[in-house]
Amino acid sequence: MREEPDVVALNRRAWDNVADEYDHSYEGRISEAFRRFCDGLPHGGRVLDIGSGTGLPHARFLVDSGFEVHGIDVSPRIVKIARRNVPQANFSEMSMTDMEFNGEFDGAVASYSMLLLDPPRFNDVASRIHRSLRRGGLLYLALNEPPEDDSDVDGEAIVEIMGETMYSRAYTREEVLETFIPLDFRLLHFNREVQTSDQFGEEHAMQFILKKS
């Protein structure tokens, strides 16, 4: 039987190794879906940034928009960079698989961070996100999906990104909704787009805004 990788340890090591290069070469962008998510949050609300990376662009945008931001990331090196990039936010070294928040946040952001989870951990983290949000709280979730011509429905892989081996898994829209809707989330917004970058190549991206009932 093939031994399953420890995806948390694998990705922690990989992101530590690429942290400085990633910070210097990639800032991402603020999508219209993310702006819509922010518009739905209460003024000055608390937002949990899950897999917050270098703090760019989302934590900085949230802080500049008047929100209180708590970011978590599995990579200690990434967390140090985020604290430097966005000193107005609070960042902690923590795996999303260890979150134990209870109704503390008005919103949560998981921008391509849940790609780093295998399906059992994905389902577990979805439940942890639900517990972290107040009633009526919003989740902005961005993920990649398999290309239409990809026969590998699972989309599961040990991949090389920026010269480092890490775990990344594409999820389908159906898989996402089958995970979050039974947790009493309601889908408010969904869109697809193709994105291209030097770091990640061509990605078939999905963006969700979900609301906790």
VOPAGU-2260 file (C-alpha; in pm, 1 decimal, decimal comma):
REM VOPAGU-2260
SITE   aa  ch    i         X         Y         Z
SITE  MET   A    0       0,0       0,0       0,0
SITE  ARG   A    1     132,0     345,4     -91,3
SITE  GLU   A    2     205,9     557,2     215,7
SITE  GLU   A    3      19,5     887,9     208,9
SITE  PRO   A    4     240,2    1196,5     241,9
SITE  ASP   A    5     227,6    1425,4     545,3
SITE  VAL   A    6      99,2    1712,7     336,5
SITE  VAL   A    7     119,3    1968,2     618,1
SITE  ALA   A    8     487,1    1901,4     688,3
SITE  LEU   A    9     567,7    1879,8     318,1
SITE  ASN   A   10     407,5    2213,5     240,6
SITE  ARG   A   11     547,8    2386,8     548,9
SITE  ARG   A   12     899,8    2297,8     438,3
SITE  ALA   A   13     834,0    2394,7      75,7
SITE  TRP   A   14     686,7    2736,5     155,8
SITE  ASP   A   15     964,5    2812,4     401,8
SITE  ASN   A   16    1213,3    2746,3     122,6
SITE  VAL   A   17    1041,5    2967,6    -137,4
SITE  ALA   A   18     921,7    3242,4      97,9
SITE  ASP   A   19    1169,6    3512,6       1,2
SITE  GLU   A   20    1149,7    3444,9    -372,2
SITE  TYR   A   21     770,0    3438,9    -356,2
SITE  ASP   A   22     760,1    3768,1    -165,3
SITE  HIS   A   23     982,9    3938,9    -422,0
SITE  SER   A   24     808,7    3804,2    -731,8
SITE  TYR   A   25     436,4    3765,2    -661,8
SITE  GLU   A   26     178,1    3998,6    -508,5
SITE  GLY   A   27    -137,8    3857,3    -662,8
SITE  ARG   A   28    -438,9    4074,7    -735,8
SITE  ILE   A   29    -767,7    4177,2    -582,0
SITE  SER   A   30   -1052,6    4017,0    -775,7
SITE  GLU   A   31   -1401,3    4157,8    -817,6
SITE  ALA   A   32   -1531,4    3862,9    -618,4
SITE  PHE   A   33   -1305,2    3956,0    -327,5
SITE  ARG   A   34   -1427,2    4316,6    -340,6
SITE  ARG   A   35   -1783,4    4187,4    -332,1
SITE  PHE   A   36   -1694,9    3975,4     -28,6
SITE  CYS   A   37   -1552,4    4282,3     147,9
SITE  ASP   A   38   -1861,2    4485,7      64,7
SITE  GLY   A   39   -2071,8    4226,7     247,5
SITE  LEU   A   40   -1875,8    4249,5     572,4
SITE  PRO   A   41   -1975,6    4475,0     863,4
SITE  HIS   A   42   -1776,3    4796,2     892,5
SITE  GLY   A   43   -1463,6    4733,4    1099,0
SITE  GLY   A   44   -1537,6    4360,8    1119,9
SITE  ARG   A   45   -1291,4    4087,1    1212,5
SITE  VAL   A   46   -1155,8    3873,8     928,2
SITE  LEU   A   47    -959,6    3548,6     946,0
SITE  ASP   A   48    -708,1    3509,1     661,2
SITE  ILE   A   49    -642,8    3135,0     630,5
SITE  GLY   A   50    -310,2    3059,4     466,8
SITE  SER   A   51    -236,5    3430,9     464,6
SITE  GLY   A   52     100,2    3398,0     289,3
SITE  THR   A   53     302,5    3718,4     269,3
SITE  GLY   A   54      -1,2    3930,1     354,0
SITE  LEU   A   55     -24,4    4047,0      -8,1
SITE  PRO   A   56    -262,1    4130,9    -147,8
SITE  HIS   A   57    -554,8    4032,7      73,0
SITE  ALA   A   58    -449,5    4118,7     428,2
SITE  ARG   A   59    -318,4    4456,4     314,0
SITE  PHE   A   60    -640,1    4531,7     123,4
SITE  LEU   A   61    -850,6    4432,5     424,2
SITE  VAL   A   62    -649,3    4647,1     664,6
SITE  ASP   A   63    -659,8    4942,6     426,4
SITE  SER   A   64   -1038,4    4895,0     408,5
SITE  GLY   A   65   -1072,8    4927,4     785,6
SITE  PHE   A   66   -1104,8    4562,0     887,7
SITE  GLU   A   67    -931,7    4387,9    1177,7
SITE  VAL   A   68    -726,6    4102,7    1031,4
SITE  HIS   A   69    -588,0    3788,4    1188,5
SITE  GLY   A   70    -381,4    3580,9     947,1
SITE  ILE   A   71    -252,6    3228,8     996,8
SITE  ASP   A   72       3,0    3040,7     790,0
SITE  VAL   A   73     186,9    2711,6     830,2
SITE  SER   A   74     525,6    2858,0     726,3
SITE  PRO   A   75     718,1    3046,9     997,1
SITE  ARG   A   76     925,0    3225,5     733,4
SITE  ILE   A   77     613,5    3338,9     548,1
SITE  VAL   A   78     464,0    3467,9     874,4
SITE  LYS   A   79     770,8    3682,4     941,2
SITE  ILE   A   80     742,7    3834,5     594,2
SITE  ALA   A   81     369,2    3899,6     638,5
SITE  ARG   A   82     432,9    4084,3     965,0
SITE  ARG   A   83     677,5    4306,5     781,8
SITE  ASN   A   84     449,3    4363,3     482,7
SITE  VAL   A   85     131,1    4432,8     681,7
SITE  PRO   A   86     228,5    4538,1    1036,1
SITE  GLN   A   87    -128,5    4652,8    1111,2
SITE  ALA   A   88    -254,5    4293,6    1094,2
SITE  ASN   A   89    -195,0    4012,1    1340,8
SITE  PHE   A   90     -26,0    3699,0    1202,4
SITE  SER   A   91      30,2    3362,5    1371,3
SITE  GLU   A   92     221,5    3052,7    1270,4
SITE  MET   A   93     -49,9    2787,8    1257,4
SITE  SER   A   94    -170,3    2513,8    1026,4
SITE  MET   A   95    -530,2    2559,3     920,4
SITE  THR   A   96    -577,0    2197,6    1032,7
SITE  ASP   A   97    -518,7    2316,9    1391,5
SITE  MET   A   98    -764,2    2609,4    1396,6
SITE  GLU   A   99    -980,5    2617,0    1709,4
SITE  PHE   A  100   -1167,5    2947,2    1674,4
SITE  ASN   A  101   -1525,6    2966,6    1792,0
SITE  GLY   A  102   -1754,7    3231,9    1645,6
SITE  GLU   A  103   -1486,3    3500,1    1654,2
SITE  PHE   A  104   -1492,9    3632,1    1297,2
SITE  ASP   A  105   -1730,2    3814,8    1064,4
SITE  GLY   A  106   -1546,4    3686,8     760,2
SITE  ALA   A  107   -1287,3    3432,7     651,7
SITE  VAL   A  108   -1057,9    3424,9     349,0
SITE  ALA   A  109    -908,0    3106,5     205,0
SITE  SER   A  110    -739,2    3219,9    -114,6
SITE  TYR   A  111    -591,7    2911,2    -283,9
SITE  SER   A  112    -470,6    2784,0      53,8
SITE  MET   A  113    -711,8    2489,0      74,6
SITE  LEU   A  114    -555,2    2349,7    -242,9
SITE  LEU   A  115    -279,3    2228,8     -12,4
SITE  LEU   A  116    -517,0    1989,5     165,3
SITE  ASP   A  117    -607,7    1633,4      77,7
SITE  PRO   A  118    -982,9    1555,1      86,0
SITE  PRO   A  119   -1007,8    1439,4     451,7
SITE  ARG   A  120    -823,9    1750,5     571,9
SITE  PHE   A  121   -1025,3    1967,8     331,9
SITE  ASN   A  122   -1348,7    1847,2     491,5
SITE  ASP   A  123   -1211,2    1894,5     841,2
SITE  VAL   A  124   -1090,2    2248,3     772,2
SITE  ALA   A  125   -1427,7    2338,7     620,6
SITE  SER   A  126   -1587,4    2246,2     953,8
SITE  ARG   A  127   -1327,0    2451,2    1140,4
SITE  ILE   A  128   -1402,3    2752,2     919,9
SITE  HIS   A  129   -1772,6    2714,0     994,8
SITE  ARG   A  130   -1702,2    2716,3    1368,6
SITE  SER   A  131   -1476,9    3020,6    1338,7
SITE  LEU   A  132   -1749,2    3239,2    1185,7
SITE  ARG   A  133   -2026,6    3424,3    1358,4
SITE  ARG   A  134   -2380,7    3362,1    1239,3
SITE  GLY   A  135   -2419,6    3532,3     901,8
SITE  GLY   A  136   -2041,3    3536,6     851,2
SITE  LEU   A  137   -1897,7    3528,1     501,0
SITE  LEU   A  138   -1631,9    3305,1     346,4
SITE  TYR   A  139   -1429,0    3398,6      38,9
SITE  LEU   A  140   -1290,8    3075,0    -104,2
SITE  ALA   A  141   -1064,7    3057,8    -409,2
SITE  LEU   A  142    -946,0    2726,8    -552,7
SITE  ASN   A  143    -832,9    2570,3    -878,0
SITE  GLU   A  144   -1039,7    2311,5   -1059,8
SITE  PRO   A  145    -917,1    2046,6   -1303,1
SITE  PRO   A  146    -921,5    2157,6   -1669,0
SITE  GLU   A  147   -1222,9    2031,0   -1862,4
SITE  ASP   A  148   -1004,4    1792,1   -2062,2
SITE  ASP   A  149    -839,4    1647,0   -1751,9
SITE  SER   A  150    -952,5    1287,6   -1702,6
SITE  ASP   A  151    -800,1    1281,2   -1352,2
SITE  VAL   A  152   -1111,8    1385,2   -1164,0
SITE  ASP   A  153    -934,2    1370,1    -830,0
SITE  GLY   A  154    -683,7    1631,6    -947,2
SITE  GLU   A  155    -446,8    1509,6    -676,0
SITE  ALA   A  156     -72,9    1548,6    -710,2
SITE  ILE   A  157     265,6    1593,2    -559,0
SITE  VAL   A  158     383,8    1883,8    -772,6
SITE  GLU   A  159     685,2    2107,6    -811,9
SITE  ILE   A  160     623,5    2480,5    -770,5
SITE  MET   A  161     905,5    2734,0    -776,8
SITE  GLY   A  162    1152,0    2444,4    -756,3
SITE  GLU   A  163     997,2    2292,9    -443,0
SITE  THR   A  164     798,7    1972,0    -406,5
SITE  MET   A  165     460,3    2021,1    -243,4
SITE  TYR   A  166     110,7    1877,1    -232,8
SITE  SER   A  167    -163,2    2050,4    -431,5
SITE  ARG   A  168    -507,6    1925,7    -532,3
SITE  ALA   A  169    -760,2    2075,2    -770,7
SITE  TYR   A  170   -1124,4    2053,6    -654,3
SITE  THR   A  171   -1441,8    2057,7    -859,7
SITE  ARG   A  172   -1729,9    2294,8    -794,9
SITE  GLU   A  173   -1942,3    1996,8    -698,8
SITE  GLU   A  174   -1689,5    1877,2    -440,9
SITE  VAL   A  175   -1675,0    2220,7    -281,4
SITE  LEU   A  176   -2050,6    2257,6    -255,7
SITE  GLU   A  177   -2094,1    1899,6    -132,8
SITE  THR   A  178   -1854,9    1990,0     150,1
SITE  PHE   A  179   -1981,4    2335,4     249,9
SITE  ILE   A  180   -2357,5    2329,3     187,5
SITE  PRO   A  181   -2424,4    2050,3     443,5
SITE  LEU   A  182   -2238,3    2265,8     698,3
SITE  ASP   A  183   -2519,6    2522,5     663,6
SITE  PHE   A  184   -2341,1    2754,8     422,9
SITE  ARG   A  185   -2535,0    2924,5     143,9
SITE  LEU   A  186   -2374,1    3008,8    -190,2
SITE  LEU   A  187   -2398,9    3382,0    -265,8
SITE  HIS   A  188   -2159,9    3415,0    -558,7
SITE  PHE   A  189   -1953,4    3195,7    -788,7
SITE  ASN   A  190   -1733,7    3259,0   -1090,0
SITE  ARG   A  191   -1465,2    3094,1   -1298,2
SITE  GLU   A  192   -1163,0    3243,7   -1471,1
SITE  VAL   A  193    -835,0    3129,5   -1622,1
SITE  GLN   A  194    -525,9    3286,2   -1463,9
SITE  THR   A  195    -163,7    3270,3   -1576,0
SITE  SER   A  196     150,9    3353,3   -1378,1
SITE  ASP   A  197     520,1    3270,3   -1393,1
SITE  GLN   A  198     500,8    3101,0   -1054,2
SITE  PHE   A  199     197,1    2877,6   -1110,9
SITE  GLY   A  200     145,8    2860,7   -1487,1
SITE  GLU   A  201    -209,8    2836,6   -1620,1
SITE  GLU   A  202    -472,6    2785,5   -1350,8
SITE  HIS   A  203    -845,2    2725,1   -1387,6
SITE  ALA   A  204    -964,1    2928,8   -1091,3
SITE  MET   A  205   -1294,3    2926,6    -903,6
SITE  GLN   A  206   -1409,3    3188,0    -655,0
SITE  PHE   A  207   -1692,2    3135,6    -407,4
SITE  ILE   A  208   -1862,7    3362,2    -159,2
SITE  LEU   A  209   -2046,7    3153,6      99,1
SITE  LYS   A  210   -2258,8    3269,2     392,3
SITE  LYS   A  211   -2301,4    3089,3     722,9
SITE  SER   A  212   -2670,2    3066,1     807,0
